[in-house]
């Protein structure tokens, strides 16, 4: 089969546009009475070449200088390719450059650091932790979620011992939801009074599965849509949207995509074998974010096709993947129900964006990263920029249908405990949302979408006012 993928840097940027956790200031309308722990998502912490060395450079994210240096080194090869159309020479030039750029964060064949690389995370002093503490759990997002869940359990135990409290509250974001659900499956929920799953990837991301199945396609409409979503909230948003529309209508974006697809067709397998899989294929976090229904095909493509001769070498990695698939993956719904039965439980999903532009599923409704159906634990949605069919809506309870008729919340796992926020992208937040989530976590007893007059089931992010308001858009 002919694998369609893009050049190394393009691929790497695509699959890594996952969780970047912003910092917030907030107006407090809640009263903390036990420690709060925030669990960041994918790429939510810096990976250092040697975390024990205070002078160590960051291995991830790569510095601007190193990226620029790599791009400039690659330009001659790209320019030459435009004339020669020699894919082999292009691949031979590009692949080593990108390998060098990402080498510091590539794991060993068993999915473990092959050097000293990792995060810096020192527990706060015991005398600084009390019932009002707000703490971040920092971890290496490349590693096995089962291993990371063990570290989380240790940290929770430490926080409880220091604070004198019996329980904590937890908010998790993006891949942090995978870590949290894994923790709950293995260690239970007794130590956690309330959970808030904020735009999480517990059930994966369609584009991650598609990339690992060897599926990729570039087209002008999807690229334009994604670029417009990417500049939301920026000072130049209106200007850039006009520019992107002009490039699309004049055919320039289409020609750019055609050029990209030419490269994809020519060096896709080489990029997959030499760059994408050595880097991402060794990250257990990525494997845990492949949707359940796509996993078998993705696994077969990687280990029966591209890495068919590396099974013995990567036996340790395969063992860890199998361990997650045996102990965690089949029980995700049961785990979430157990959390709901034993703790206060809340779900925040965002929407209003298309999915990753380089994959066939780009029209999926998403928060720009996580599909709405996954982030909400089961909502039925229309495709991006369309509405649910009138025949579908005919016998549905309007209470569960979003004002713009793109979401049916009745199919969620926990419809009365799930809020949807339109026009708030995956990595964007605001003070009011931060405050609302902590209000939920510190509420006395389980709250629902009916308990907050200002925060109904369907919300809208007003970027000018930086507020979350009732969604009345159609």
PyMOL commands that set and color helices and strands:
alter all, ss='L'
color gray80, all
select helices_A, chain A and resi 8-15+64-84+87-105+126-128+145-163+176-187+206-212+220-230+237-249+252-281+284-288+292-306+315-327+329-342+372-375+390-393+398-400+409-411+415-417+431-441
alter helices_A, ss='H'
color red, helices_A
select strands_A, chain A and resi 36-39+47-48+58-60+134-137+168-174+192-200+344-351+380-381+407-408+418-422+458-462+467-470
alter strands_A, ss='S'
color yellow, strands_A
deselect
rebuild
show_as cartoon
